[in-house]
Amino acid sequence: MGVFSYKAKTATGAQVAGTMEADNEKVLAAKLKAQKLSLISAVAEKKKKLAGRGGKVTVKDLSVFARQFATMISAGVPVLQSLNIIYDQVESRKLKECVGKIRDDISQGQTLSDALGKHPDIFSSLFVNMVKAGETGGILDGILQRLSTYLEKEDGLKRKVKSAMTYPVMVLSVAIGVTVFLMVAVIPTFKSTFDSFGKELPAPTLAVIAISEFLQAFFRPPQIFIEAAIIGGGVYAIKRYLKTRAGLLMWHSIQLKAPMFGILVKKVAVAKFARTLGTLIKSGVAILEALEITAKTSGNLVVEEAIFKARAAIREGENITGPLKEAGIFPPMIIQMVSVGEETGTIDDMLIRCADFYDDEVDTAVGGLTSMLEPLIMAFLGIVIGGIVVAMFMPMFSMSDAVG
């Protein structure tokens, strides 16, 4: 398949230019005709590597894609021409390639949702099903706008959690690095001085020296290579186990029950559940299908199992409130709002309101967690570093007392 630079004209006679992949000029003309364009001239080019940054498609890329697409559809631009315009503007190389393939599939008669469904690594089942609902109901522009808003809020939620974790991790890493440096490089010089005193050392000093000797032996070749291999093997085994369903279920359960962090994880999971399910139902996706998509995109197996139980109960004719309550994950507010939504037929609005509320709750939890961790980390640093310093000076105090 080659790349052609072409000139074409629209139905109104306006000339447009661009590039497109095609087997030959005849195929190119057919593709352009599907976009309501008439080919004027075409020049074959060597297939170039697509310009753009990186190969990863971020949530932000998808959000911008959905927003641009929605704007053009609402302005009356046909789907194919919209994709043609987006193709030239996309920054991600991988997404650009994907948009090109989607455009070709649509020009051959496929629906937009079917074309998107061929790329599950980029477009999730939530994205595809919402687009399908939009095509069926003739409200594609509104659905794409809703998708863009959903993706922006999801991305914002992830950023909040990452920002909360970044500071403590960095400070702890520096603290551990400083402690190891003191133990390996500084304490040995004190030990040689203490040996020359010829007196029995205090217990805290002996403990610090013992830890220092252990760390020196740990970081000394060839032991360090053996230890690195053992640690690497252990990490690999844990990673393999966590890829199994049992391991992942155990890890996700620990996350939800973890001190301090568990509350934040639970609020994030609840906010995501409410926003995903509310957005899908509001977009016209059937409740059973919406629950299945919400479960698979929840990011937590404990939450996923709870949602699938609710789905099974609805299939048997029950309401959604009971199974959600039995799961023990969802707070009373969600249960009550869902119950009211079921009775009034406004479950989508209720869920989205809950999602907005829990987004604010995540903000509050992140702020509280950060303000709580800062003094704890500083106290940890003070105790560890201060303890090492005091332990090293205790023999000197005893020697000065003896001299006095």
N, C-alpha and C positions, 0 to 999 in steps of 0.2 A: 504494500500500500504506500502510495506516494503522498507528498504534500504539495498542494497547488495554491498559488496566489491568484485570486480571481477578482474580476470586476463584474458586477451584476446590477440590474435595475429592479426597482420595486414596481408594484402595480400602478403607482402614481407617476412613474418615470424617473424617480430620483435614483442616482447612481450610488452604489455602496461598494466597498472593497474589503477584502479579508483573506484569510488563509483557511484551508480545510483539508483534511485527509480524505483521499478517495483512491480507488484502484485505477481509474482513468477519467478522462474528461466527461464521458457519457454518464458515469456514476456521479461525478461532481454536479453535473447539470441536473440530474434527478434529485440529488440531495437539496440543491438550491431551490428547485421547483417545489419541493415539499415545504420549503420555508417561504413560498410565494415570491421567489426571486427568479429573474431570467438571466441566464449566464450571457455575458458579453464577450469576455476573453478570459483565458486561464494560462498560467505559466507554471510548469512543473519545477519544483525546487527540490534540493536535497533535503532529506528529512533531518531536521535539526533537533537537538536536545531541547526539550521544553525549558524555557526560562522560568525562574521563580525560586522561592526560598524553600529549602527543606523538602523532605518527603512525607512528613507527618501532617495529618489534618487535625487541627485543634478545634475545640468547641467554638472558639471565636470565629474561625474560618467558616464553620457551618452556620453560625448565627448570621454572619454578614451575607453569606450565600442566600439564606432564606429571606433575609430582609430585602436584599436587592431584587430577588426573584418576585417577591410579593409586590414590591413597588411597581415593577414593570407590568406584571399581570393586571394589577388594579388600574394601570394607565391604558390598558387595552392592547399591549404588545403581545403578539402570539407567543406561545411557549417556546417554539424553536428559535425565533428571533431573540427572545429573552436569554436563552441559553447561549446563543452566539455572542451576545453582548457580554454576558457574565464570563464566558471563556476567555475573553481578552483582558478581563480585569482581575481574575483570580490570581492571588500571589502564591499559594501553595502549589507546588509542582504536581503532587499526587492528586489533589482535587481538580486541577486543570485537566489532567489526563482523564479523570473520571467524568468530568462535565462533557468532554469531547465524545466519550463513548456513549453517554446518556443521550446526547444530541443526535448521534448517528442512529441509535436504537429507536428514538422517537420518529426520526425521518423515515424509518422503515415500517412505521405503523404501530409501534408498541406504545402503551400508556406510560405516563410519567412515573407512576408508582411501580410498575413492572420494571422499568429501566433503572430506577433507584434501587429496587430490591436485588439487582444483580451485584450490588457492591455493599454487602453487609458489614465489611470492615470499616466503611465510612459512614453509611446511613443505617442507623439502628432500626429495629422493627417498629419502634415508636414513630420515628420520622416517616418511614414508608407507609405505615397504616394511617397516620394523620393525613398524609398527602392523598392516599386512596380515598379517604372519607371526603376530603375537599373536592376531589375530581367527581365523585359520585353526587355530592350535593351541590356542585357548581359554585362552591365558595373557596376555591383554591387560594386566592389572594389573602383572604381572612385567615385561613388555616396556616399559611406560610408566615404571616405576621405573628400569629399565636405561637408557632414553633420557634420563631426567632426570639420572642420574649421569654419563652420557656428556657431556651438554651442559654440566654444571657443570665437569667436568674440562677440556673444550675451552675454556670461557670462562676458567678459571683459567690455562691455558697462554698464551692471548692476553694476558692481563693481565700475566703475568710478562715477556713479551717487550716489551710497551709500557712497563712500568716501567723496564726496562733501557735503552730508547732515550730516555726522556723527559729524564733528567738531562744526558746528553752534548749533546743537541740544544739544551736551554735554555742551557747554559753556553757552547756555541759561538756561539749567536745573540747572547748578551750580549757575548762577546768581539769578534765581528765588528762589532756596533753601536758599541762603545767605540772600536775601531780606526778605523772610518769617521769617527766624531765627531772624534777627534784629528787625523786627516788633513785634514778639511774645515774645522774651526773653529779648531783650535789652531796647527797647523803654519804657516798663512799669517802669523800674527803674528810667529813666529820668523823667517820669511823676510824680512819687511820690516826687522827688526833686523839680520840678517846682511848685507843689501844695503848698509846704512849703514857696515859695517865696511870695505868696499872690498877685501877679501882673498879669495883663492881658498879655497873651502870643501872640506872632506874628502869623499872619494868616498861614504861612507855617508850623509852629510848631503845631498849632491846627489841620491842615489837616493831618499831619503825625500821630499825636496821635489818630485822629478819625479812620484812616486806621488801626492802631495798635489794637484799641479796637474792630473793626469789625473782624479782623483776629483772635483775642483771643476768641471772642464769636463763631466764625466759627469752631475753632478747639476744643471747649470745649464740653465734653459729657453732655447730650445725643444728643445735636444738631448735632454733627458731624456725628452721625449714620443716622439721618434723611436726612441730606444733602448728605451723601454718597449714600443713597438709591435713592434720587432724581437725582443726577448726573449719577449714574449707570443706572437708568431707561432711562434717556435722551440719554446716549451713546448707550444703547441697541436699542432704537427706531431709532436713526440715522443710526446705523449699518444695521438694518432691512430695512430701506428705501433705503440705498445705495446698497442693494442686489437686489432691483428691477431695471428694465431697465431704468425707468424714473430717478430714483435717481442716478444711475451709469452714465447715460448720462449727467446729470447736473454736477456731480463731475468731470468727465473727461473734460467737457467744461471749468469749472473753472480752472482746472490744466493748460490747454492750454493758458488761458488768464491771468493767475496770473502774477503779476509784478516780474521781475527778473527770477523767476523759470519757467515761462511759455515758455520762449525762449529755455531753456534747455530741457523741456518736449517735445516741438515740434521737436527739432533736434533729440532727441532720437527716437521719433515716426517715423520720416522720414527715419532715418538710418535703423531702423528695417524693415520698409515697403520695402525699396529698396533692402536690403540684402535678405529678405525672398522671395520676388517675383523674383528677379534675380536668386537666387539659384534654385528655383523650375523650372523656365523656362529653365535654362541651363541644368537641370537634365532630361528634356524631358517631364515634366508635362504640360498638355494642359493649355492654357492661362486662360480659364474660371475656371477650377478646381484650378489652381494656385492662382487666385485672391480670390476665396472663402476661401482657406486655409490661405492666407495672411491676409484676413479680420478677420477671427476667431482667429488668433494668434497675432493680432496687439496689444492687451492689452489696447486699447482705443476705446470706442464706437463711438466717433466722427469720428475717422479715419476709423473705421470699416464701418460705414454708407457711408462714401465717397467712399470707395473701392467697396462696393456693388453697388453703383450707377454707377460706372465705369464699373463694370461687366455687369450690365443690359444694358448699352449703347452698349457694345461690342456684346452682344447677339443679339441686334437689328441691328447690322451691322455698328455701328459707331466706331470711333477710341477711344483709351483710354485717349488721351490727354485732350479733351474737358471736360469730367466729373471731372477729377483730378483738372483742372484749376478752375472750378466752385465751388469746395469744399472750396476753400479759405484757405486750411491747408498747401498744398504742395507748397514749394517755387518755383520761376520761373526756377531755375536751373534744378530741377527735371522734370518740365513740358517740358522744352526744350530738355533735354537729352532723355526723353521718346519719344518725337516727332521725334527726329533724329533716335532713335533706331527702331521706327516703320517703318520709311521710308527706312532704310538700312538693316532691318532684324537682327539687333544686340541689341535688347532691353535688353537681359539678361546681356551682357557686360556693357552696359550703366548704368544699374541699380546697378550692383556691383561696378562700378567706383564711382557712386554717394554715395553708402553706405560707401566706403572707405573714400571719402571726408568728409561725415558727421560724421564719427567716429572721424576724426581729429577735426572737428568743435565742437563735444561734449567735446573733451579734452580741447580745447581752452575755451569753455563756462564754463566748470567746474573750470578751473584755474581762469578765470575772476570772476566767482561767489564767489569763496573762498576768493580771494583777496579783493573783494568788501564787503563781509560780515564781515571779520575780524575787520576793523576799525568801521563799524556800530555797531557791538556787543560791542566793547570796549567803544565806545561813549555812548551806552545804559547803560553799567555798570557804567561809570563815572557819567552820569546824575542821575541815580537812587540812587546809593550808596552815591555819593557826595551830592545830594539833601537832603537825609536823615540826613547826618552828619551836613550839614550847618543848616538845620531846627532845629536840636537839640541844636546847639551851639548859635543860635540867642538870646534866652532868657538870656544866660550867658553874652553875649556881652552887652545887654541892662542893666543888673544888674551891671556890672562893670562900665558902663557909669554913672549909678545913684549913685554908691558909690563915683566915682571920682567927 
